[in-house]
Amino acid sequence: MTYENHECNKLFCAICKQNRDVGILCYMRPLMDALPFAGDKLLYVFYDFETTQNMRYLDKATLNVPYLVCEQQFC
């Protein structure tokens, strides 16, 4: 283990691989510069459903009724 990048009063974050102030937490890994499957074609699909819960299904349950559906895809 090397200490050449050590900074006093900072912790090394295993997620972003940088020294961070105490109390600063990283929750998401940074995006990779390269695609995970360089030779394969990838298709990304993002979607979102906006719903209402106004319709009563049972005495203690309601039904989610979509009123807006959004989808986007790219390669």
Secondary structure, 3 states (H helix, E strand, C coil): CCCCCCCCCEEECCCCCCEEECCCCCCCCCCCCCCCCCCCCCCEEEEEEEEEEEEEEECCEEEEEEEEEEEEEEC
